[in-house]
Structure formats: C-alpha cells, structure tokens
Amino acid sequence: MPTTEHRFAAVDLGASSGRVIVGEVAPERLTLHEAHRFPNQPTRVLGTLHWDVLSLHQGVLNGLKAAAAHTGTSNLTSIGIDTWAVDYGLLAADGTLLANPVHYRDTRTTGAAEKVAAALPPQALYAATGIQHLPFNTIYQLVAAHGTPTLTAAHRLLLIPDLISYWLTGELGTELTNASTTQLIDPRTRDWATPVAEALGIDLSLFPPLRRPGDPAGTLRQDVLTETGITHPLPVTAVGSHDTASAVVGVPAITPDFAYIATGTWSLAGLELDAPVLTEESRAANFTNELGVDGTVRYLRNIMGLWMLQECVRTWNTEGTPTDSTDLTALLQAAARATPLRSVVDAGDPAFIAPHHMPDRIADACRRTGQPVPRTPAETTRCVLDSLALAHRRAIEDAARLSGRTVSAVHIVGGGVHNTLLCQLTADACGLPVIAGPAEAAALGNVLVQARTAGAITGGLPELRALLHSTQPLRQYEPTGDHSAWDRAAARLADAPVTRAATGQARAATGQGDEEEPCA
C-alpha cells in the first residue's frame, strides 16, 4: 500500500446546501476537511420551482478554489461529484443550458402517473425497473414535459451531477447509480430499459453513455483551472453520484448482515443486496432497487425524514411561536420528556411532502386517525420522531422479509446522526443496536471510491468500510424500554381508518390528482 498521503475533493450537493470537502487518505488514516459550504436556494419563476444551478456551479468553483488553497494548488489527486437524484438539465446542440432544472417538488408532474400507467401498467413498470413509485421520478418529469419547447429543442439531458461534471470538464456522461433512479434502467442488466422508454415515448439518445463508479469523467478545463487556482491537470472521477449511493459506501459496517438508514431531509432505509427484488409483493410494499457501487443494489424505501421536523421549526419561526421551538436543542430535550408514542402518523403519507403548515397537517393526521392531537411544539416533535422511528422499523423489517435476509444491527449515517433522540428511538423501535455515524457518509463514500481508483487504497466494499470503522467516530445505541409498546403503536397505525377525504387532502398537498397512487 502506498505510504504517501493523497487528497481528494468531494463535491457533495444536497437539497438545502452544497459543500466541497477534502478527504485526506493514507494507510490507516482517513480525515475530512470542509473547504467550503454554500446554500442551495430554489427559486420560483412564473409559477415553476427551479434549482438555481448556476449559483450551485459557482459554489462548486469557489469550493474547489478553497480546497486548492487548503491542500496546495498542485496537491489534489482528483475530484468526485455526488448530488440528489431524478432532476436534470437540458442542453442545446452547442452545449448551452436551455433552462434552469425544475425542482422535484414542483407540481408539473400532476397527472403524469396516469399517463404512464395507461401506457405501461405499474406492475410491468416495476418488473422492468424495480423502482419505487414516487410522483417526481424522472420518467414522470419527462412525460409531463413531452412536447414542451425546451424538451423539443434539447440535444442532451444531463442529471445534476453529470451537468456539474460537464461544466468542469467538457465531457459528457451519465453515471449509473444516479441513472437508476430515473426509472429507465433495468437493474438486472444495469443498462437502459429500452422497452420502457419506447412505451413512454422517451428518447434515450438524449442521455450520454453510461459511466460506472471509478470510471474517468474527464479533466478540468483550462478556464476552471484558472478560476480555481489549481495548477495541474486534475481528473474528475465518476463516483456513486447519487448521494445515497455514496452514503451507503460510507456505512462503516464490519459484518454483511446490516441495515442502513441514510438520514437527512429524507430517510432512506434498507439493505444492500447482490440482486434486485422485483416481486409484486415488493412493489406493493413500495421498495426501490437503486443501483450501488461494485454491482450492489440499494434495496430501500424512501421515508419522509427530518423534512417534517425542519418544516415544523420553519413554521414556528415564521409564526413567532413564543416557545423554545426555535432552539432545536431545547426542543429535542423537551420532546425527550414528552409522553412517548402518544400519537404517531404515517411518515410515508404524501400529505407531508409539500412545504408549509406542517404542524397543522400533523395535527390533522392525528385527528383523522382518532389519536390525541399534539398541543405543543414538544409534543409535535415527539410525534414526528416516534413516527420516523416506527417508519424505520417497518422499512427494515419489510426489507428483510422481502429479500430473505436477516439483520443484526442498524447503521444510521448522514445528518440525522446528530439527533440523538431519533437514534435512540430507532434502536428502541427496531429492537436492534443502532450504530450512528459518520455524519458525512456521502462525502466519505465519494472520497473512498476516488482513493481506490487512484490506487491510494485497495479492496472491495468490506475493506473500504473497515477503514471507515477504524477511523471515524461512531456511537452505539442499545434498545431500551418496552418493545411491546412499539408493537402496539404499529398496530394502532395499521388499523387507523383512512378516509377518501383524507386521501384527497394528501394528494392535494402534493399537487397530485385524485387517482394518483400514494408515494413514500
């Protein structure tokens, strides 16, 4: 193994912020340094919600400049890029961006699912792609955009990490782990699902050729070198460009029988498998088979995540609620003292996808299901966290049952590792030990794939994870309390009546039509 230290820049773009993080890798050593962080603020223009992708690109350039200043302008080995999934930018024939990418929370996909189902029944679509139904998946965005001037004029379609990579290098490509979230990839062949695209009238030639994690993605353009101050040709390496794919690489598991929960705005809970599960039972349970690094499958369910709490806090801040609700630490301490499992809601209910008025929507859900309505911010917070822990439990139990696997421990990675109450409640709900950390799992997974490609480290995923386990701070939570209380809460939620009116309210909240299937 090489004895010199290598430095890698991980560009990690999330739904609320972006960052450029420098990973320093040597034998038995792996450290991160945040070089630059910048906001990701969507913008609504003429009624459509867009990503401000040009601002994000400038943030990346500023971050690479800061990374070069931290390491020395000639000391970076490579760059890797990971972002959120499903969204894309469209390029003209000369490479010009035709419009800012549309945000996945925009309502333009209203009615698209019905059009897709008319051409390709949900059962057939799942059997071909294994992807969980979400109303903002790329296929629904493309069906919704069919015939629009922008899509008609497009010469190329680039998913967000591939767009940033293109602007840095001038080279075109479509990274596989992120491409799998489009619902246009066959998880068995790990190639395009051509019959699906043909049935829906989607032109696959818009997508550049597929890349795999570890493939070269080009070298920084001269203008990028000049702006960032980097003084040598610097390669960009394809990593797991869907941030969850990189985050799963960043799970510090030392045995194969683990479950993971990547927490943040969403909770992504599931297992790492060698092959997809494409059964009708799996589709009905709303599991997705996204592709991972080294031929793996990320078999998981999307859960609403800490978005619910973030939106509650934002509402309380906006309303000037005269409580400790604006201080997250105090709020979590008060929630820890609140009555456990007093009320729980379905964290997969589409009523919680849209922004604004989250406390009211949580109260309405409790009222509809005959449970006590939270009266204070602390009680609402406890309801959210109990509900998330219960959703984590359901996802892990269902994933194990549907895949025929056993689970001995749960790893929580991502921003949620800082929420100690959620970590403990997840251990209590699952009846399994929870290992929390690292928080920057996506950046670490990004760096590890780059480091292996550069020859700084060797081995497969077990060896990469062993390095994480030995170098990153972790905290273990053991189950406590009466596990049967979680059984009763789960049964109470399963037996709760769901009215037609409630379903309509949920769909209205997401901008979906009356016949749209619920999404996780």
DRENVEXTI-200722 format. One record per residue (C-alpha): residue in one letter; z, x, y negated. Coordinates in steps of 0.02 Angstrom, whole numbers, padded with zeros to 5 digits, always signed. Layout:
N
AZXY
...
***
This chain:
520
M+00000+00000+00000
P-00041+00067-00174
T+00104+00144-00267
T+00041+00108-00443
E+00083-00049-00541
H-00055-00172-00580
R-00056-00301-00720
F-00144-00469-00709
A-00167-00604-00840
A-00140-00782-00779
V-00213-00917-00892
D-00115-01074-00848
L-00161-01234-00942
G-00053-01388-00919
A-00059-01564-00989
S+00057-01527-01135
S+00042-01338-01161
G-00055-01185-01112
R+00004-01007-01085
V-00057-00836-01042
I+00064-00745-00928
V+00057-00563-00874
G+00106-00528-00695
E+00156-00350-00651
V+00136-00312-00466
A+00192-00160-00368
P+00260-00135-00191
E+00416-00245-00176
R+00402-00293-00360
L+00332-00446-00448
T+00378-00492-00627
L+00308-00609-00758
H+00300-00594-00946
E+00244-00740-01054
A+00123-00664-01179
H+00078-00821-01274
R+00110-01009-01267
F+00015-01141-01365
P+00013-01331-01374
N-00111-01444-01287
Q-00126-01594-01401
P-00254-01727-01351
T-00346-01817-01492
R-00408-01996-01502
V-00578-02013-01586
L-00665-02182-01609
G-00552-02256-01477
T-00579-02122-01343
L-00444-01997-01294
H-00512-01819-01286
W-00445-01648-01243
D-00459-01526-01389
V-00539-01397-01276
L-00599-01284-01417
S-00420-01265-01477
L-00368-01227-01298
H-00502-01093-01286
Q-00439-01014-01446
G-00265-01017-01374
V-00330-00925-01221
L-00412-00793-01330
N-00252-00771-01430
G-00156-00759-01267
L-00270-00625-01196
K-00251-00528-01358
A-00062-00540-01342
A-00073-00490-01157
A-00176-00338-01202
A-00050-00291-01336
H+00091-00306-01210
T+00009-00205-01071
G-00102-00089-01171
T-00282-00133-01212
S-00351-00046-01057
N-00216-00088-00930
L-00258-00264-00870
T-00337-00270-00697
S-00410-00447-00701
I-00391-00624-00765
G-00370-00788-00669
I-00378-00966-00736
D-00294-01125-00674
T-00283-01296-00758
W-00260-01480-00720
A-00389-01569-00613
V-00526-01704-00621
D-00584-01684-00803
Y-00742-01594-00855
G-00856-01539-00996
L-01044-01566-01004
L-01164-01429-01059
A-01339-01440-01131
A-01478-01331-01061
D-01435-01194-01187
G-01252-01193-01132
T-01188-01290-01283
L-01042-01408-01252
L-01108-01583-01283
A-00940-01666-01320
N-00755-01634-01302
P-00698-01679-01125
V-00623-01852-01105
H-00439-01860-01056
Y-00399-01932-00884
R-00277-02056-00964
D-00418-02135-01065
T-00464-02312-01013
R-00652-02284-00996
T-00638-02296-00806
T-00590-02480-00815
G-00694-02570-00685
A-00766-02410-00611
A-00670-02429-00448
E-00750-02597-00415
K-00923-02520-00440
V-00882-02377-00321
A-00810-02496-00190
A-00967-02605-00198
A-01074-02453-00154
L-00952-02367-00037
P-00800-02459+00037
P-00633-02371+00009
Q-00614-02339+00196
A-00781-02249+00205
L-00747-02151+00046
Y-00580-02090+00112
A-00651-02046+00283
A-00781-01939+00195
T-00672-01854+00064
G-00489-01881+00109
I-00442-01901-00074
Q-00308-02021-00132
H-00364-02164-00242
L-00322-02128-00424
P-00413-02228-00558
F-00458-02070-00655
N-00534-01967-00513
T-00694-01880-00565
I-00806-01998-00467
Y-00740-02145-00567
Q-00764-02049-00729
L-00944-02010-00681
V-00982-02189-00628
A-00906-02250-00792
A-01014-02126-00889
H-01176-02169-00797
G-01318-02198-00918
T-01224-02135-01071
P-01322-02020-01188
T-01203-01875-01158
L-01215-01878-00968
T-01402-01911-00976
A-01425-01757-01084
A-01314-01645-00978
H-01386-01495-00888
R-01222-01436-00811
L-01050-01509-00775
L-00902-01390-00777
L-00725-01434-00726
I-00598-01375-00855
P-00552-01205-00778
D-00736-01169-00745
L-00777-01213-00925
I-00648-01090-00992
S-00710-00959-00869
Y-00890-00988-00927
W-00843-00963-01109
L-00757-00800-01065
T-00894-00729-00953
G-01056-00825-00974
E-01059-00852-00785
L-01067-01025-00705
G-00971-01081-00551
T-00867-01221-00475
E-00703-01167-00395
L-00671-01257-00231
T-00487-01308-00240
N-00517-01399-00404
A-00685-01467-00346
S-00597-01552-00202
T-00506-01666-00325
T-00671-01739-00386
Q-00683-01845-00227
L-00853-01767-00196
I-00803-01632-00069
D-00795-01652+00121
P-00628-01571+00169
R-00691-01531+00345
T-00844-01431+00290
R-00768-01376+00123
D-00935-01416+00043
W-01010-01558-00058
A-01004-01732+00020
T-01188-01765-00014
P-01193-01942+00061
V-01052-01996-00055
A-01141-01929-00209
E-01305-02010-00156
A-01222-02179-00127
L-01147-02174-00302
G-01298-02103-00393
I-01207-01942-00440
D-01318-01791-00465
L-01234-01644-00377
S-01357-01523-00457
L-01253-01540-00615
F-01119-01436-00529
P-01145-01246-00521
P-01125-01162-00350
L-00954-01168-00268
R-00833-01021-00278
R-00683-00987-00168
P-00516-00912-00224
G-00540-00723-00228
D-00725-00733-00272
P-00784-00641-00428
A-00810-00756-00577
G-00891-00634-00699
T-00837-00504-00827
L-00777-00534-01004
R-00917-00549-01131
Q-00928-00418-01267
D-00880-00542-01403
V-00724-00587-01304
L-00679-00403-01283
T-00698-00379-01470
E-00591-00529-01516
T-00452-00490-01393
G-00448-00302-01420
I-00474-00266-01236
T-00566-00101-01222
H-00637-00101-01045
P-00746-00216-00938
L-00622-00341-00869
P-00663-00454-00721
V-00616-00636-00705
T-00566-00680-00527
A-00575-00856-00455
V-00401-00912-00404
G-00337-01081-00346
S-00400-01152-00511
H-00317-01320-00485
D-00143-01279-00547
T-00064-01364-00396
A-00166-01253-00279
S-00095-01101-00366
A+00079-01178-00369
V+00076-01204-00180
V+00031-01020-00157
G+00185-00990-00266
V+00302-01080-00144
P+00423-00945-00079
A+00435-01016+00098
I+00479-00898+00240
T+00450-01023+00382
P+00299-01136+00409
D+00396-01300+00427
F+00422-01329+00242
A+00379-01469+00123
Y+00345-01437-00061
I+00364-01535-00222
A+00272-01466-00373
T+00364-01548-00517
G+00320-01573-00698
T+00227-01715-00782
W+00181-01766-00604
S+00274-01739-00442
L+00156-01682-00305
A+00247-01694-00139
G+00181-01650+00031
L+00141-01520+00163
E+00022-01375+00187
L-00093-01409+00335
D-00233-01320+00427
A-00343-01476+00435
P-00359-01640+00340
V-00285-01806+00396
L-00422-01935+00372
T-00349-02085+00463
E-00346-02260+00393
E-00157-02254+00401
S-00160-02101+00290
R-00273-02189+00165
A-00160-02342+00163
A-00012-02228+00129
N-00108-02156-00021
F-00108-01974+00034
T-00234-01847-00027
N-00314-01700+00062
E-00346-01574-00076
L-00407-01402-00027
G-00297-01250-00045
V-00307-01062-00036
D-00352-00973+00127
G-00429-01126+00210
T-00274-01235+00192
V-00261-01418+00149
R-00136-01485+00022
Y-00085-01648+00104
L+00014-01735-00031
R+00050-01890-00130
N+00042-01896-00320
I+00203-01969-00393
M+00231-02012-00575
G+00352-01867-00601
L+00453-01819-00753
W+00324-01905-00863
M+00434-02059-00852
L+00585-01968-00923
Q+00480-01875-01052
E+00411-02039-01115
C+00585-02117-01121
V+00650-01973-01226
R+00499-01984-01341
T+00531-02170-01366
W+00715-02143-01403
N+00670-02005-01526
T+00542-02117-01613
E+00663-02262-01623
G+00806-02152-01683
T+00920-02212-01544
P+01096-02159-01602
T+01149-02080-01438
D+01141-01913-01350
S+00972-01969-01283
T+00881-01842-01393
D+00980-01698-01317
L+00912-01678-01141
T+01060-01575-01079
A+01185-01705-01139
L+01077-01845-01072
L+01070-01769-00898
Q+01257-01740-00899
A+01285-01923-00943
A+01161-01976-00809
A+01256-01874-00680
R+01411-01979-00720
A+01316-02144-00712
T+01329-02257-00560
P+01212-02188-00425
L+01073-02296-00356
R+01123-02443-00466
S+00939-02480-00493
V+00781-02398-00426
V+00598-02426-00466
D+00437-02380-00378
A+00384-02214-00456
G+00209-02248-00390
D+00190-02408-00491
P+00037-02394-00606
A+00138-02483-00740
F+00213-02313-00779
I+00051-02215-00805
A+00016-02262-00985
P+00116-02191-01131
H+00235-02288-01247
H+00379-02410-01216
M+00434-02328-01053
P+00617-02387-01061
D+00558-02567-01082
R+00439-02551-00934
I+00578-02480-00825
A+00692-02623-00878
D+00555-02749-00838
A+00530-02674-00665
C+00716-02687-00628
R+00719-02866-00692
R+00570-02917-00586
T+00649-02846-00429
G+00819-02928-00459
Q+00913-02768-00495
P+01034-02729-00637
V+00940-02683-00796
P+00989-02512-00867
R+01091-02538-01025
T+01099-02362-01096
P+00989-02207-01103
A+01103-02126-00973
E+01080-02272-00853
T+00892-02272-00881
T+00886-02085-00849
R+00987-02104-00689
C+00869-02243-00633
V+00718-02129-00663
L+00792-01981-00570
D+00858-02085-00424
S+00686-02165-00412
L+00596-01997-00414
A+00711-01928-00279
L+00678-02083-00174
A+00490-02063-00200
H+00505-01879-00148
R+00593-01933+00011
R+00462-02065+00052
A+00318-01944+00023
I+00392-01807+00132
E+00440-01925+00273
D+00270-02008+00270
A+00177-01841+00264
A+00275-01777+00413
R+00246-01936+00512
L+00060-01949+00474
S+00025-01766+00510
G+00140-01748+00662
R+00238-01608+00578
T+00424-01576+00562
V+00511-01520+00402
S+00667-01413+00393
A+00675-01379+00206
V+00601-01439+00043
H+00541-01318-00092
I+00538-01378-00272
V+00432-01274-00390
G+00374-01298-00569
G+00464-01358-00723
G+00573-01479-00626
V+00675-01335-00553
H+00770-01334-00718
N+00826-01514-00689
T+00973-01478-00576
L+01018-01662-00559
L+00844-01704-00492
C+00852-01558-00370
Q+01021-01614-00303
L+00969-01796-00291
T+00812-01744-00195
A+00919-01648-00070
D+01034-01799-00053
A+00889-01921-00032
C+00794-01813+00094
G+00948-01757+00189
L+00874-01582+00188
P+00911-01421+00095
V+00811-01402-00065
I+00761-01227-00124
A+00722-01233-00310
G+00611-01103-00391
P+00510-01025-00458
A+00476-01125-00615
E+00313-01030-00648
A+00244-01055-00474
A+00066-01090-00534
A+00060-00928-00634
L+00135-00831-00488
G+00009-00903-00365
N-00129-00862-00487
V-00068-00682-00503
L-00044-00660-00315
V-00224-00709-00275
Q-00286-00589-00409
A-00173-00450-00345
R-00233-00471-00166
T-00414-00472-00222
A-00386-00310-00320
G-00301-00227-00170
A-00132-00215-00256
I-00054-00312-00111
T-00115-00362+00062
G-00087-00501+00187
G-00105-00687+00205
L-00002-00826+00128
P+00155-00782+00230
E+00153-00605+00160
L+00123-00666-00018
R+00267-00789-00002
A+00382-00658+00071
L+00355-00555-00087
L+00400-00708-00191
H+00554-00742-00087
S+00619-00566-00110
T+00582-00551-00296
Q+00606-00722-00377
P+00771-00808-00422
L+00800-00960-00310
R+00937-01090-00298
Q+00978-01191-00144
Y+01047-01369-00146
E+01129-01442+00008
P+01133-01630+00042
T+01292-01716-00016
G+01362-01892-00017
D+01325-02042+00091
H+01147-02029+00156
S+01150-02211+00210
A+01159-02261+00026
W+00983-02192+00007
D+00929-02290+00161
R+00994-02449+00080
A+00908-02409-00086
A+00744-02377+00005
A+00760-02542+00098
R+00803-02634-00063
L+00648-02565-00148
A+00537-02602+00002
D+00599-02783+00009
A+00585-02813-00178
P+00463-02954-00221
V+00304-02904-00311
T+00229-03048-00407
R+00049-03072-00460
A+00107-03066-00641
A+00193-02901-00612
T+00036-02830-00534
G-00066-02889-00683
Q+00056-02808-00804
A+00043-02645-00709
R-00145-02647-00716
A-00148-02694-00898
A-00037-02544-00935
T-00167-02428-00861
G-00317-02519-00930
Q-00371-02571-00754
G-00449-02737-00705
D-00361-02868-00601
E-00442-02809-00440
E-00402-02625-00461
E-00301-02557-00316
P-00131-02483-00363
C-00128-02295-00379
A+00011-02168-00357
***
